[in-house]
Amino acid sequence: MYDRVFLVVMDSVGVGEAKDADKFNDVGSNTLLHTIGDHYNLDVLERMGLTTLVGKEVPKTVGYYMKGKPINLAKDTLNGHYEMMGIVQETPYKTYPDGFPLELISKIKEITGRDVIGNVVASGTKIIEELGQMQMETGALIIYTSADSVLQIAAHEDIVPIDELYDICEKVSKITSSEKYNIARVIARPFTGKAGNFTRLPKRKDFALDPPINVIDLLDRNGINTVCIGKIGEMFNNKSISYSIKTTSNIEGMLKLVDFAKGDYSGLIFANMNDFDSSYGHRRNKDGFLKCLEEFNYYLPILIKNLKKDDLLIITADHGNDPTFKGSDHTRENVPVLMYSPIFKKGKRLNDRETLADIGATILDNFGIENSIGVGTSIFDDLRKEE
């Protein structure tokens, strides 16, 4: 139906607690509502129905809008994106709330020839503040994790050159991917600066497991290209992906999207806007989160202006990260699903979706591909019924 589908993930922009939020101690979370309060400038997103999803309705909307309910067993980035592409695993990847086992740490020391410091659940910015100087003095690797299934390795670029850090992470990922540890991702986190003024570099690199069969694979098998912008490619281990473009900010990601909109590329353009999550959600910076939303809203009409009549734009999220909530972890929330095309004449709220996999099912339906994965129902099905 559409030659191109632009799928844009506002990383962590949830729209209220999911039905199983109690299992995650996240009852009462609502990233969007608690972030915007009563004073915000989100005119474009308002017209697309975003604020209506949290009770702040506007008189006139464009496109279709609804909530998506997560059914994956975690509340992390990987599982959120996986679910969108039809992957809902019965057994979640392992998490390590008490740090990694000493046996694993010993193996890391052995294969890298470097000592290890940290080995705790921590914020990436805080742990380099605390251990950055020690890392520089000793050459040890700062290893830490979060509520996600992830092992992160931080090191100063002057002490562990970035290529060496990438090599270390690749070696470690071969160990952590085993059934024994079952860790979804190893992430390289280089930083620079001096004590009291350390800064993470925008040269993060993820080493992920090969994902199970998913929507991107089916698109590839049927000759439909997928371009990934931001960290999407690494999350899917670049499997069945035509092009993967790294970005350092939401702005850069939006500009890349505009470039593709102006061109004649067809297929799926799948982008992640990570600043909401990494720069503001985890750091519990409510004001920064709102400014980031307003910045995204500012660039959105540039993208929309360049969409063609045979383009479909879907804006969604992978989970919540309420900057007003306790702790510094993601929050288990429903996510927005906003759909827009230049051919749409008016806006309408649709029934909420029972899984994020409906997004991937809709993309397959759009390109006339059978959903052999079996998870998710095309949103177009509901629209056809209305017709």
Phi, psi and chi 1 to 4 in degrees:
 res  aa     phi    psi   chi1   chi2   chi3   chi4
   1 MET       -  -37.3  -73.9  176.0  -83.3      -
   2 TYR  -123.2  137.5  -60.4   94.0      -      -
   3 ASP   -70.3  -31.3  -71.7  -16.0      -      -
   4 ARG  -133.8  139.2  -53.1 -171.7  -62.8 -175.7
   5 VAL  -119.9  122.1  176.8      -      -      -
   6 PHE   -99.9  111.1  -68.7   80.2      -      -
   7 LEU  -107.1  111.8  176.0   57.4      -      -
   8 VAL  -115.5  121.5 -177.7      -      -      -
   9 VAL  -102.5  113.7 -179.2      -      -      -
  10 MET   -81.6   90.9  -59.0 -174.8  -64.9      -
  11 ASP   -54.9  114.8 -161.2  -51.1      -      -
  12 SER    87.8    4.7   86.1      -      -      -
  13 VAL   -85.0   77.5 -176.8      -      -      -
  14 GLY   -77.5  163.3      -      -      -      -
  15 VAL  -127.3   36.2  -71.5      -      -      -
  16 GLY   121.7  152.1      -      -      -      -
  17 GLU   -53.2  138.7   64.7 -179.7   59.8      -
  18 ALA   -77.5  167.2      -      -      -      -
  19 LYS   -64.7  -22.2   59.5 -174.3  177.3 -177.6
  20 ASP  -107.2   24.3   59.3   -6.1      -      -
  21 ALA   -59.5  -28.2      -      -      -      -
  22 ASP   -62.7  -30.5   58.5  -41.5      -      -
  23 LYS   -69.9  -17.9  -63.7  178.9 -179.6  178.4
  24 PHE  -110.6    7.9  -62.8   85.3      -      -
  25 ASN    58.8   39.3  -64.1  -45.0      -      -
  26 ASP  -120.8   19.3  -71.3  -25.7      -      -
  27 VAL   -61.6  130.7  173.2      -      -      -
  28 GLY    97.4   -6.4      -      -      -      -
  29 SER   -75.9  145.0   58.7      -      -      -
  30 ASN  -163.5   90.1 -168.3  -39.6      -      -
  31 THR   -55.7  -52.9  -60.2      -      -      -
  32 LEU   -65.0  -51.1 -179.0   64.8      -      -
  33 LEU   -60.9  -46.0 -178.7   63.2      -      -
  34 HIS   -73.4  -23.0  -65.0  159.7      -      -
  35 THR   -79.2  -45.1  -64.4      -      -      -
  36 ILE   -82.3  -25.6   63.7  177.0      -      -
  37 GLY    55.7 -133.9      -      -      -      -
  38 ASP  -111.9   -1.2  -66.4  -38.6      -      -
  39 HIS  -129.2  105.8  -56.2  -74.4      -      -
  40 TYR  -158.6  159.8   52.8   89.5      -      -
  41 ASN  -125.0   87.9 -179.6   16.1      -      -
  42 LEU  -128.0   48.3  -60.0  173.6      -      -
  43 ASP   -57.5  -41.6   55.5  -21.8      -      -
  44 VAL   -70.6  -46.9 -177.7      -      -      -
  45 LEU   -64.9  -33.6  -72.7  166.9      -      -
  46 GLU   -59.1  -48.1  -84.4 -174.7  -52.0      -
  47 ARG   -66.5  -23.0  -69.8 -164.0  -62.6  -86.7
  48 MET   -84.5   -3.0  -65.6 -175.7   71.7      -
  49 GLY    99.4    1.8      -      -      -      -
  50 LEU   -59.6  -52.1  178.6   63.8      -      -
  51 THR   -71.3  -25.6   58.9      -      -      -
  52 THR   -59.3  -31.2  -61.9      -      -      -
  53 LEU   -67.2  -16.4  -63.5  177.0      -      -
  54 VAL  -117.4   24.4  -67.2      -      -      -
  55 GLY    88.8    4.1      -      -      -      -
  56 LYS  -106.5   81.9  -65.7 -178.2  177.0  -69.2
  57 GLU   -80.3  154.0  -61.0 -175.4   12.2      -
  58 VAL  -122.5  156.4  -66.6      -      -      -
  59 PRO   -62.9  -36.0  -19.0   30.1      -      -
  60 LYS  -135.3  130.9 -172.9  176.6 -179.0 -179.3
  61 THR  -125.7  165.8   56.4      -      -      -
  62 VAL  -127.3  149.0  -65.4      -      -      -
  63 GLY    78.8 -172.5      -      -      -      -
  64 TYR  -111.9  143.4  -60.2  102.8      -      -
  65 TYR  -144.8  147.1   48.0   97.9      -      -
  66 MET  -165.7  173.7   65.4 -141.8   85.3      -
  67 LYS  -101.6  149.8  -67.0 -179.5 -177.8  179.7
  68 GLY  -112.9  134.1      -      -      -      -
  69 LYS  -103.1  125.2  -57.2  174.3 -177.4  178.8
  70 PRO   -74.2  143.0   28.6  -35.0      -      -
  71 ILE  -123.7   -0.7   60.1  170.9      -      -
  72 ASN   -69.8  165.4   64.3   77.8      -      -
  73 LEU   -90.6   10.3  -61.5  179.0      -      -
  74 ALA  -137.8 -177.2      -      -      -      -
  75 LYS  -133.1   38.5   55.6  175.8 -179.7  177.7
  76 ASP  -107.5  171.2   63.1  -23.1      -      -
  77 THR   -61.6  -46.3  -64.1      -      -      -
  78 LEU   -60.9  -49.9 -172.9   69.4      -      -
  79 ASN   -66.9  -33.6  -81.2  -78.7      -      -
  80 GLY   -62.4  -47.5      -      -      -      -
  81 HIS   -68.7  -39.1  -74.8   76.7      -      -
  82 TYR   -57.1  -46.8  -91.2   15.7      -      -
  83 GLU   -61.1  -39.5 -173.7  177.2  -21.6      -
  84 MET   -56.5  -33.9  -70.8  176.6 -147.7      -
  85 MET   -97.2   18.9  -66.2  -65.4  104.6      -
  86 GLY    88.9    9.9      -      -      -      -
  87 ILE  -102.5  115.2  -56.5  169.5      -      -
  88 VAL  -129.5  102.8 -179.2      -      -      -
  89 GLN   -85.7  140.4  -58.3 -174.4  107.5      -
  90 GLU   -74.0  -30.1  -65.7 -178.1    1.8      -
  91 THR  -115.0  116.5  -57.1      -      -      -
  92 PRO   -73.3  158.0   27.5  -34.4      -      -
  93 TYR   -64.2  156.3  -65.3  113.8      -      -
  94 LYS   -77.9  144.5  -70.7 -176.8 -179.3  178.4
  95 THR  -116.0  161.2   57.7      -      -      -
  96 TYR  -133.4   74.9  -66.0   85.1      -      -
  97 PRO   -65.9  -15.3   23.2  -33.1      -      -
  98 ASP  -109.9   17.2  -60.6  -45.6      -      -
  99 GLY    89.4  169.8      -      -      -      -
 100 PHE   -82.9  150.9  -59.7  103.7      -      -
 101 PRO   -61.8  148.3   18.2  -29.0      -      -
 102 LEU   -61.2  -29.6  -65.7 -179.9      -      -
 103 GLU   -61.2  -43.1  177.2 -171.3   16.9      -
 104 LEU   -67.0  -43.0  174.8   56.6      -      -
 105 ILE   -59.6  -40.8  -63.2  -60.6      -      -
 106 SER   -62.7  -39.6  -64.2      -      -      -
 107 LYS   -65.6  -38.4  -71.1 -179.1  179.0  179.6
 108 ILE   -64.4  -42.9  -67.0  172.8      -      -
 109 LYS   -60.3  -41.5  -70.2  179.9 -179.8  179.8
 110 GLU   -66.1  -44.6 -178.4 -179.9  -14.1      -
 111 ILE   -81.3  -18.7   64.5  169.6      -      -
 112 THR  -102.6  -21.7   64.1      -      -      -
 113 GLY    71.9   17.4      -      -      -      -
 114 ARG  -125.3  150.8  -69.1 -177.1  178.4  -87.4
 115 ASP   -74.9  169.9 -157.1   -5.8      -      -
 116 VAL  -126.9  134.1  168.5      -      -      -
 117 ILE  -125.2  159.3   53.9  177.6      -      -
 118 GLY    96.3 -102.1      -      -      -      -
 119 ASN    53.2   52.5 -169.0   24.8      -      -
 120 VAL  -139.3  167.7  -67.0      -      -      -
 121 VAL   -80.4  125.4  174.8      -      -      -
 122 ALA  -158.8  158.6      -      -      -      -
 123 SER   -74.3  137.0  157.7      -      -      -
 124 GLY   -61.7  -37.8      -      -      -      -
 125 THR   -72.4  -38.5   52.4      -      -      -
 126 LYS   -69.5  -37.8  -71.1 -177.0  178.7  178.4
 127 ILE   -71.5  -30.9 -159.3  165.4      -      -
 128 ILE   -75.6  -27.3   63.3  172.3      -      -
 129 GLU   -63.2  -41.6  -72.4  175.4    9.9      -
 130 GLU   -78.1  -39.6  -63.9  170.8   -0.4      -
 131 LEU  -116.1   -0.2  -60.5  179.6      -      -
 132 GLY   -58.6  -43.9      -      -      -      -
 133 GLN   -65.7  -41.8 -175.1   62.2   32.2      -
 134 MET   -63.2  -38.5 -177.2 -175.6  -62.0      -
 135 GLN   -61.6  -41.8 -165.6  -78.2  -43.0      -
 136 MET   -67.2  -37.2  -65.9 -175.0   70.5      -
 137 GLU   -75.5  -33.1  -67.0  172.1   -6.6      -
 138 THR  -105.4  -22.1   64.5      -      -      -
 139 GLY    78.5    5.3      -      -      -      -
 140 ALA   -69.8  160.5      -      -      -      -
 141 LEU   -93.2  132.1  -57.3  170.9      -      -
 142 ILE   -84.5  116.1  -59.5  174.4      -      -
 143 ILE  -115.0  132.1  -72.2 -176.9      -      -
 144 TYR  -151.4  169.1   62.8  102.6      -      -
 145 THR  -139.6 -171.0 -173.0      -      -      -
 146 SER  -146.4 -163.3   66.9      -      -      -
 147 ALA   -72.7  -11.8      -      -      -      -
 148 ASP   -83.6  166.7  -62.9   -7.0      -      -
 149 SER   -84.6   84.8  179.3      -      -      -
 150 VAL  -151.7  141.3   61.5      -      -      -
 151 LEU  -116.6  117.3 -174.8  152.1      -      -
 152 GLN  -108.9  138.8  -54.1 -162.2   58.0      -
 153 ILE  -123.2  117.6  -55.6  178.9      -      -
 154 ALA  -111.4  142.8      -      -      -      -
 155 ALA  -158.7  147.2      -      -      -      -
 156 HIS   -71.0  136.1 -164.4  -73.0      -      -
 157 GLU   -62.8  -25.6   64.4  171.8  -14.6      -
 158 ASP   -78.7  -19.7  -68.9  -15.7      -      -
 159 ILE   -99.2  -43.6  -53.3  -57.4      -      -
 160 VAL  -122.7  100.4 -178.6      -      -      -
 161 PRO   -51.9  148.3  -26.0   34.8      -      -
 162 ILE   -59.0  -39.6  -69.6  175.8      -      -
 163 ASP   -62.4  -37.1  -74.1  -16.4      -      -
 164 GLU   -67.6  -40.7 -179.2 -175.7  -14.9      -
 165 LEU   -61.8  -41.8 -179.1   60.0      -      -
 166 TYR   -61.6  -43.1  -69.7  165.9      -      -
 167 ASP   -62.8  -41.1 -177.3   62.3      -      -
 168 ILE   -60.6  -47.6  -73.8  170.9      -      -
 169 CYS   -63.9  -36.6  -70.5      -      -      -
 170 GLU   -65.1  -42.2 -175.3  173.8   11.5      -
 171 LYS   -64.5  -43.3  -70.8  177.2  179.3  175.8
 172 VAL   -64.1  -37.9  171.2      -      -      -
 173 SER   -63.2  -28.3   69.4      -      -      -
 174 LYS   -69.2  -26.8  -68.1  177.6 -179.6  177.7
 175 ILE   -82.7  -47.2  -60.6  172.4      -      -
 176 THR   -71.4  -17.1   58.4      -      -      -
 177 SER   -79.7   -7.4   62.4      -      -      -
 178 SER   -66.5  158.8   68.3      -      -      -
 179 GLU   -59.9  -29.8 -174.1  175.9  -16.5      -
 180 LYS   -62.7  -43.1 -178.5  174.2 -175.4  177.4
 181 TYR  -100.7  -37.6  -59.9  114.3      -      -
 182 ASN    49.0   52.0 -164.0   26.3      -      -
 183 ILE   -96.5  129.0  -61.3  172.0      -      -
 184 ALA   -67.9  -40.6      -      -      -      -
 185 ARG  -143.7  145.7  -73.5 -178.9  -66.3  163.2
 186 VAL  -112.8  131.2  174.3      -      -      -
 187 ILE  -122.4  128.0  -56.8  178.6      -      -
 188 ALA   -82.1  129.8      -      -      -      -
 189 ARG  -128.3   75.7  -70.5  -71.9 -162.8  176.8
 190 PRO   -70.2  147.5   26.0  -33.2      -      -
 191 PHE  -138.6  169.3   63.7   93.2      -      -
 192 THR  -141.0 -178.0 -170.8      -      -      -
 193 GLY   100.0 -169.7      -      -      -      -
 194 LYS  -123.5  166.0  -61.5  178.9 -179.3  179.6
 195 ALA   -51.1  132.0      -      -      -      -
 196 GLY    88.2  -10.4      -      -      -      -
 197 ASN  -148.9   45.2 -168.0   30.3      -      -
 198 PHE   -77.8  146.1  -71.7  124.3      -      -
 199 THR  -136.6  131.7  -56.2      -      -      -
 200 ARG   -71.7  138.2  -71.0 -157.8  -61.2 -165.5
 201 LEU   -85.5  149.5  -68.7  166.6      -      -
 202 PRO   -80.0   43.0   30.9  -35.2      -      -
 203 LYS  -122.5   28.6  -64.0 -179.2 -180.0  179.3
 204 ARG   -55.0  144.0  155.3 -171.6  175.2  154.1
 205 LYS  -141.4  129.5 -171.9  169.3 -176.1  179.2
 206 ASP   -98.6  140.3  -65.9   40.7      -      -
 207 PHE  -119.9  103.6  -63.3   82.3      -      -
 208 ALA  -112.5  163.5      -      -      -      -
 209 LEU   -72.0  155.9  -59.3  174.0      -      -
 210 ASP   -64.8  127.8 -100.0   -3.9      -      -
 211 PRO   -74.5  156.9   29.0  -35.3      -      -
 212 PRO   -63.4  170.8  -19.3   31.5      -      -
 213 ILE   -53.1  134.9 -176.2   73.4      -      -
 214 ASN  -150.2 -177.7   62.3   83.1      -      -
 215 VAL   -57.5  -41.1  169.3      -      -      -
 216 ILE   -61.3  -39.6  -63.6  173.0      -      -
 217 ASP   -62.0  -44.4  -67.1  -38.6      -      -
 218 LEU   -65.8  -37.7  -63.5 -176.1      -      -
 219 LEU   -61.1  -46.2  -68.0  175.0      -      -
 220 ASP   -62.1  -42.7 -178.4   57.4      -      -
 221 ARG   -64.2  -23.4  -67.9  176.1 -173.8  178.5
 222 ASN  -104.3   17.5  -73.8  -87.8      -      -
 223 GLY    76.9   18.3      -      -      -      -
 224 ILE  -102.0  123.3  -55.2  -62.6      -      -
 225 ASN   -77.0  150.7  -68.5  -36.9      -      -
 226 THR  -126.2  125.0  -63.5      -      -      -
 227 VAL  -105.2  132.5  167.3      -      -      -
 228 CYS  -113.9  132.1  -68.2      -      -      -
 229 ILE  -119.4  133.1  -62.9  172.9      -      -
 230 GLY    89.9 -138.9      -      -      -      -
 231 LYS   -94.3    7.4   61.9 -177.8 -177.5  179.6
 232 ILE   -58.8  -48.4  -59.2  -74.0      -      -
 233 GLY   -55.8  -45.1      -      -      -      -
 234 GLU   -68.7  -33.6  -70.3  177.0   -8.4      -
 235 MET   -62.5  -34.5  -81.2 -169.0  -76.2      -
 236 PHE   -99.1   16.5  -71.7   85.6      -      -
 237 ASN    53.0   30.0 -151.6   21.9      -      -
 238 ASN    55.8   23.6  -70.3  -52.2      -      -
 239 LYS   -79.9  126.2 -179.5  169.5  169.3  -90.6
 240 SER    64.9   18.5  -60.8      -      -      -
 241 ILE  -101.4  132.8  -69.0  169.6      -      -
 242 SER   -74.9  -48.8  -52.9      -      -      -
 243 TYR  -141.1  141.1  -54.9  100.0      -      -
 244 SER  -127.8  124.0 -174.5      -      -      -
 245 ILE  -119.6  118.0  -57.9  168.9      -      -
 246 LYS   -79.5  148.9  -67.5  -67.2  -66.9  -70.0
 247 THR  -134.4  161.1   56.0      -      -      -
 248 THR  -109.8   -5.1   59.0      -      -      -
 249 SER  -163.7  165.5   66.7      -      -      -
 250 ASN   -60.1  -40.0  -76.0    2.6      -      -
 251 ILE   -60.6  -46.1  -66.3  176.3      -      -
 252 GLU   -62.2  -39.4 -174.7  179.2   -3.9      -
 253 GLY   -62.0  -43.0      -      -      -      -
 254 MET   -64.5  -39.9  -69.1  -60.3  -71.5      -
 255 LEU   -65.3  -36.4  -66.7  177.6      -      -
 256 LYS   -64.3  -41.6  -65.3  -65.4 -177.0 -175.5
 257 LEU   -60.4  -42.1  -76.1  167.4      -      -
 258 VAL   -62.7  -40.3  170.9      -      -      -
 259 ASP   -58.3  -44.3  -74.1  -17.3      -      -
 260 PHE   -68.8  -36.9  -83.5  100.1      -      -
 261 ALA   -62.2  -36.9      -      -      -      -
 262 LYS   -72.2  -25.6  -70.6  179.0  177.2  178.6
 263 GLY   -85.6 -168.6      -      -      -      -
 264 ASP  -114.0   18.0   56.1    3.4      -      -
 265 TYR   -65.3  138.1  179.3   88.9      -      -
 266 SER  -117.5  158.5   62.5      -      -      -
 267 GLY   120.4 -153.1      -      -      -      -
 268 LEU  -100.6  127.8  172.3   64.0      -      -
 269 ILE  -113.3  111.0  -61.3   92.9      -      -
 270 PHE  -115.0  113.1 -168.4    0.1      -      -
 271 ALA  -125.8  144.6      -      -      -      -
 272 ASN  -115.4  130.8  174.0  -82.0      -      -
 273 MET  -104.7   99.7  -57.7  -69.8  143.7      -
 274 ASN   -90.7  -15.1 -169.7   50.0      -      -
 275 ASP   -60.1  -35.9  -70.8   -7.8      -      -
 276 PHE   -52.8  -45.8  -56.6  109.4      -      -
 277 ASP   -78.1  -58.4 -174.8   66.2      -      -
 278 SER   -73.6  -36.3   60.9      -      -      -
 279 SER   -90.8  -24.0  -63.0      -      -      -
 280 TYR  -130.3  -41.0  -54.2  108.9      -      -
 281 GLY   -65.0  -56.1      -      -      -      -
 282 HIS   -63.7  -28.2  -74.6  -59.3      -      -
 283 ARG   -89.6    1.6  -59.1 -175.5 -167.9 -173.6
 284 ARG    53.4   47.1  -66.6  -58.1 -173.7 -109.6
 285 ASN  -106.7   89.2 -177.0  -16.3      -      -
 286 LYS   -62.4  -46.5  174.3  179.2  175.2  -69.3
 287 ASP   -64.2  -41.2  -67.3  -19.5      -      -
 288 GLY   -65.0  -37.7      -      -      -      -
 289 PHE   -62.0  -45.0 -156.4  118.3      -      -
 290 LEU   -63.1  -44.3  175.1   55.8      -      -
 291 LYS   -61.0  -35.5  -71.4  179.1 -179.3  177.7
 292 CYS   -67.0  -39.6 -164.5      -      -      -
 293 LEU   -62.8  -43.9  -81.7  167.2      -      -
 294 GLU   -66.6  -34.2  -68.4  176.5  -24.6      -
 295 GLU   -65.8  -44.5  176.9 -176.0   82.8      -
 296 PHE   -60.8  -43.5  178.5   78.3      -      -
 297 ASN   -61.2  -35.0 -178.4   80.5      -      -
 298 TYR   -66.4  -40.5  175.6   82.0      -      -
 299 TYR   -83.9  -19.1  -78.6   89.7      -      -
 300 LEU   -57.8  -44.0 -170.1   53.6      -      -
 301 PRO   -63.7  -24.6   18.3  -29.8      -      -
 302 ILE   -66.4  -42.0  -55.5  173.8      -      -
 303 LEU   -65.5  -47.6  171.5   60.7      -      -
 304 ILE   -60.1  -40.2  -69.7  173.2      -      -
 305 LYS   -59.5  -30.5 -179.4 -179.2  177.9 -179.0
 306 ASN   -95.7    1.3  -75.1  -77.9      -      -
 307 LEU   -72.4  143.5  -66.7  177.5      -      -
 308 LYS   -94.2  166.3  -59.4  174.8  175.6   62.4
 309 LYS   -65.1  -20.1   64.2  179.6 -178.7  179.5
 310 ASP  -102.6   30.1   50.1    5.6      -      -
 311 ASP  -109.7  146.2  -71.0  -19.9      -      -
 312 LEU  -123.9  128.5  177.0   66.2      -      -
 313 LEU  -107.9  126.2  170.6   63.6      -      -
 314 ILE  -120.3  122.8  -56.0  174.4      -      -
 315 ILE  -112.8  129.9  -61.5  176.0      -      -
 316 THR  -148.1 -166.1 -172.2      -      -      -
 317 ALA  -147.0  169.0      -      -      -      -
 318 ASP  -105.3  -20.6   48.4   -9.1      -      -
 319 HIS  -176.9 -172.6   49.3   68.1      -      -
 320 GLY  -107.0  168.7      -      -      -      -
 321 ASN  -158.5   70.2 -160.6  -18.6      -      -
 322 ASP   -61.3  112.8 -170.5  -23.7      -      -
 323 PRO   -70.4   -7.5   26.8  -34.2      -      -
 324 THR  -102.1    1.1   70.2      -      -      -
 325 PHE   -91.5  165.8 -148.9   62.4      -      -
 326 LYS   -64.5  156.2   58.3 -170.4  176.3 -175.6
 327 GLY    69.8 -159.1      -      -      -      -
 328 SER  -137.8   21.0   60.7      -      -      -
 329 ASP   -98.5  168.5 -170.6   20.5      -      -
 330 HIS   -58.2  159.9  -61.6  148.1      -      -
 331 THR  -120.2  142.1   42.4      -      -      -
 332 ARG   -78.3  103.7 -179.6   67.8  159.9 -171.3
 333 GLU  -136.6  158.5  -63.0 -177.1   47.6      -
 334 ASN   -68.6  163.3  -62.5  -38.5      -      -
 335 VAL  -126.7  155.4  -56.9      -      -      -
 336 PRO   -74.9  148.1   28.8  -34.4      -      -
 337 VAL  -130.9  106.0 -179.4      -      -      -
 338 LEU  -113.1  129.8  -43.8  177.3      -      -
 339 MET  -122.7  132.3  -62.8  174.2   61.2      -
 340 TYR  -145.3  141.6  171.8   79.5      -      -
 341 SER  -142.2  148.7  173.8      -      -      -
 342 PRO   -56.7  -19.5  -26.6   35.5      -      -
 343 ILE   -85.2   -9.2   65.5  172.0      -      -
 344 PHE   -70.1  135.6  -68.9  174.3      -      -
 345 LYS   -96.4  -28.3  -63.8  179.3  180.0  179.1
 346 LYS  -154.1  168.3   60.2 -179.2 -179.8  178.6
 347 GLY   -96.4  156.4      -      -      -      -
 348 LYS  -159.3  137.5 -177.5  175.4 -177.1  179.8
 349 ARG   -83.1  131.5  179.9  163.2 -176.1  171.5
 350 LEU  -103.1  168.6  -59.9 -178.5      -      -
 351 ASN   -61.0  144.1  -68.1  -28.3      -      -
 352 ASP   -63.7  147.8  -66.2  -19.6      -      -
 353 ARG   -90.1  142.1  -46.7  -51.3  -61.0 -175.0
 354 GLU   -84.5   -3.8  -64.8  -57.3  -42.0      -
 355 THR  -160.4  149.3  168.7      -      -      -
 356 LEU   -67.1  -17.6  -49.2 -169.1      -      -
 357 ALA   -64.1  -15.7      -      -      -      -
 358 ASP   -62.0  -26.4  -71.9    0.8      -      -
 359 ILE   -65.3  -50.2  -64.4  170.6      -      -
 360 GLY   -63.7  -38.8      -      -      -      -
 361 ALA   -62.7  -36.0      -      -      -      -
 362 THR   -66.7  -40.0  -57.5      -      -      -
 363 ILE   -64.5  -43.6  -67.0  168.3      -      -
 364 LEU   -61.7  -45.2  -69.5  176.4      -      -
 365 ASP   -58.4  -41.3 -173.1   15.0      -      -
 366 ASN   -58.6  -39.8  176.2   72.9      -      -
 367 PHE   -94.0   10.4  -69.7  109.6      -      -
 368 GLY    69.7   31.9      -      -      -      -
 369 ILE  -108.6  132.0  -60.7  170.6      -      -
 370 GLU   -64.8  136.4  179.8 -175.3   -3.5      -
 371 ASN   -84.4   80.0 -176.1    4.9      -      -
 372 SER   -74.5  -11.3   58.0      -      -      -
 373 ILE   -68.3  -36.2  -56.8  168.7      -      -
 374 GLY    86.6    4.4      -      -      -      -
 375 VAL  -113.3  131.8 -177.9      -      -      -
 376 GLY    97.7  151.5      -      -      -      -
 377 THR  -127.5  133.3  -57.4      -      -      -
 378 SER   -62.6  133.7  172.2      -      -      -
 379 ILE   -64.1  -28.9  -63.0  169.2      -      -
 380 PHE   -60.4  -27.1  -68.1  145.2      -      -
 381 ASP   -58.8  -43.5  -71.5  -10.8      -      -
 382 ASP   -66.6  -38.0  -76.5   -5.3      -      -
 383 LEU   -67.1  -36.0  -63.9  178.9      -      -
 384 ARG   -65.9  -38.6  -68.6 -172.8 -172.5  103.6
 385 LYS   -62.5  -38.7  -70.7  175.8 -175.3  177.0
 386 GLU   -66.5  -35.4  -68.7 -176.1    7.3      -
 387 GLU   -67.6      -  -67.5  172.6   -3.2      -
